[in-house]
Each structure stands twice: as structure tokens, then as C-alpha cells.
Amino acid sequence: LMSMLIRYTQRENLTQNAAAKRFRVTQPRISNLMQGKIDLFSVGTLLDMMERAGFPVYRKIEADANNIFNKYIRAST
């Protein structure tokens, strides 16, 4: 997730301030991100930042969970 966010930031040519606004975090958090300080980020924080960048992470997780649930229900009946 972190490397995807770094690549996205670079590909979009975002300054740290612009990235901070887009991801709704502080500029120092973007600095930590760009330096790869993974120990300072939870998976939830990175997922939130991915969503704010426009990646439908939570919708994908929800869709996958629904598919798995539906397969389980069909197999149980």
C-alpha cells in the first residue's frame, strides 16, 4: 500500500503539501510516507489514504466479502 501511494504521488507530480491535502493528512505524514517509514502507518491509515486518492479499496473489499458470503450461503443450502 505504501509503495502504491508513493508511486501515485510521484506519477501525479504532487508536492508534499498537495499530497497532504488530497490524502487529508499533514505534510509531515507525507514526508514519513515518502521516506518509507512503514512502522509509523497502520494498515487502516494507508487504506484510507488509498481511498482518498481515488482507489475504491473499501468497495472492492466489500464486494469480495459479499461474493465469499454468497458462495458460503449457496454451499450451505
Disulfide bonds with the S-S distance in Angstrom:
none
